[in-house]
Amino acid sequence: MHAVKALDAPPTEAELPTIAEALLRERIPRSWSLELQVLSDGRRPDSYFLLRAPDGTQTKILVHAKRLVDVRDISPFEEHLERYLKLGESIGMVVARYLPPSVRDRLAQSDLSYADATGNILLRTESPALFVSDKGDNADPWRGRGRPRGTLKGEPAAKVVRAMLDRSGPWKIRELVSESGASTGSVYRVIEFLEAEELVQRTPNGFLSCPDWPALLRRWSLDYQFQKSNMITRWIAPRGLEDLLNRARTSTVQDYAVTGSIAAAHWAANAPARSAMIYTVDPQRAAEEWGLRPTESGVNVLLAKPAYAVALKGARIRQDGLRLAAPAQVAVDLITGPGRAPSEAEELIDWMVRNEQFWR
């Protein structure tokens, strides 16, 4: 349990260094000391920790406190801290009320330590040598009800992300509204979040571009997962997967799309699939026509009733008649899948990077 759980109201920016100090003290060796020093001359950073090892070696940890932090804030943080870090006698730390996973990842990539009031911590020093890492919450406990920020959960986000993945930009907002089928307000909210994550950029003439679509795909996978986002039922194909696919090709069921390893192999060859992942609007009917049996052991077929219709959007019909989900949908489903699925996702993404003209 983290000490900050006792906080009913969100901490103020001024309180954050003190909270971080308490969290760090709980986690560093008892023989080490940590002192918080506050600077009162209006400079940035406005405080620092003095960390001292038992042998007397010490370093300054320059603190940049901000109530809420987006990915786009990190470059300015680096610029603020750069002149103070040139001598190599200090390290930089960002302290916030809550730091989302994407922000924590970017801070770590930028060699910046961090701490938030929920207990997410990363501290790395070379002299004296110390490494401290801990996990707190994966959601802001102080964010009130209403439209969630800092997330790509939900159908509007899925619609906008798929639109931007399936067709290369640049885009106008009205084009995204038309292409995605999401409301204008939803599109603006999603774009605002993607800009904060530095996943979308505005061109000088007002268009939107996504220069790194694989990063957008991976960020979406944090909030959209095949088994968690959809209604999943588990089955066994008693005569094997090849028989299942033959039945799917020739059955009267048309509102389905194969995803996962089987679909990915159509574009990027991989090891033979051991299980099937299939979207279908009516899993019970599909299971009956395809000869599947319900089971909780020996499962080799997952049927997903899609939470959002966009999961079936852009399905491809293979030459033999099998319906495959769109490549972007297959990739996001594999990223969080079991076993070899994440590595198969990376192989598919590599193919997608090399062959954008064929699928976008």
Helices and strands as residue ranges (DSSP letters): G 3-6, G 13-15, H 16-27, E 33-38, E 47-52, E 58-68, G 71-73, H 74-85, E 90-98, H 101-109, E 113-116, E 121-126, E 129-134, H 155-166, H 173-180, H 184-196, E 201-202, E 208-209, H 213-221, H 226-229, E 231-236, H 241-250, E 256-259, H 260-267, E 276-280, H 283-290, E 293-294, E 301-305, G 309-312, E 316-317, E 323-324, H 327-335, H 341-354, H 356-359
